[in-house]
Amino acid sequence: MSLWLQLLLCLVVIGIAGWHLSINGDIIARKTGLSGSWVGLILLATATSLPELVAGVSAVTAARAPDIAVGNVLGAAVFNLVFLVVLDALYRKETLYSRAAQGHILSAALGALMISFVGFSLLLDHGGISPRLGHVGAYTPFILVLYLVSMRAVYQYEQRTVAEFVEEQADRYAGITLRQAMIRYALAAVSIVAAGILLPFVAKALAAEMGWEQSFVGTLLVAAVTTVPEAAVTLSALRLGALDMAIANLLGSNLFNMTILAIDDIAFTQGPLLASVNNTHALTALAAVMMNTLVIVGLIFRPKGRVLLGLSWISLGLFMLYIANTWVLFAHGN
């Protein structure tokens, strides 16, 4: 029970600190004039994905649990996509996909590309046919290049939606000075770092206690905890009526999360990271690719009706893919 309480504590700390990190990051970007720049976009992505970054580095170094690190990154991608189901249920005016801008197709397609490349590299590593560069896999520099190209490709669209959201938040917190925002941002970051360092140790102990695979714990439990900031920012954007910002935050976070995998590989000094983990992570990668593809179908087809439980058939498909992936990982983990 103490392990579950520690996991809950990490969830609360990351959730509250992640919210303040995102809000104050937005204010800093606005007050420094970075809100409409590529730097401002990366600042927002880093703020919401900091828990995944810290937990991943902690998992591959201090905790020596590479499966938790990889499971966290790929599981976070699946969680971000299944959260579109929540948005679809909450957005009652019409279906999410009939209202969303088609520019999100680019982000979803690039996300599918990066995730599929990770799954492909994982299978190559397990087949013993993937080259390496020192202690890192040859896929790591490619992931970093893909990220930079992807961010450049979606920059113009993301720039507009992020700027709109930042302006809304800045207006709501007009009384906060730049210095106050920077102090709060730093305090929130320190809190997330502390919780992120502890999280892999709790997850590793919990996996041993419950008899579960670390890949299952990383993909389901750790990923659920570290994606709380993305969920908070997404719900806030939806509440402000910035639907496109809510969607862009989820799809954009998946691009940055794949970059975290490359950083984890650099921090993991025992060899290529993907060669040292369970090959069931490839299933999560494939599930995320199928979910991205389904999102693309929804953005092109634009279904207007809701078929069950107030959800469109696209959202039902996303939810079923999430449940199927969870069941397979749980069955394998036992």
Secondary structure, DSSP 8 states (H G I E B T S, - for coil): -HHHHHHHHHHHHHHHHHHHHHHHHHHHHHHTT-TTSHHHHHHHHHHHHHHHHHHHHHHHTTS--HHHHHHHHHHHHHHHHHHHHHHHHH--SS-HHHHS-TTHHHHHHHHHHHHHHHHHHHHHHHTT---EETTEETHHHHHHHHHHHHHHHHHHHHHHHHHHHHHHHHHHTTT--HHHHHHHHHHHHHHHHHHHHHHHHHHHHHHHHHT--HHHHIIIIIHHHHTHHHHHHHHHHHHTT-HHHHHHHHHHHHHHHHHHHHHHHHH-TTS-GGGGS-TTHHHHHHHHHHHHHHHHHHHHH------BTTB-HHHHHHHHHHHHHHHHHHHHH-
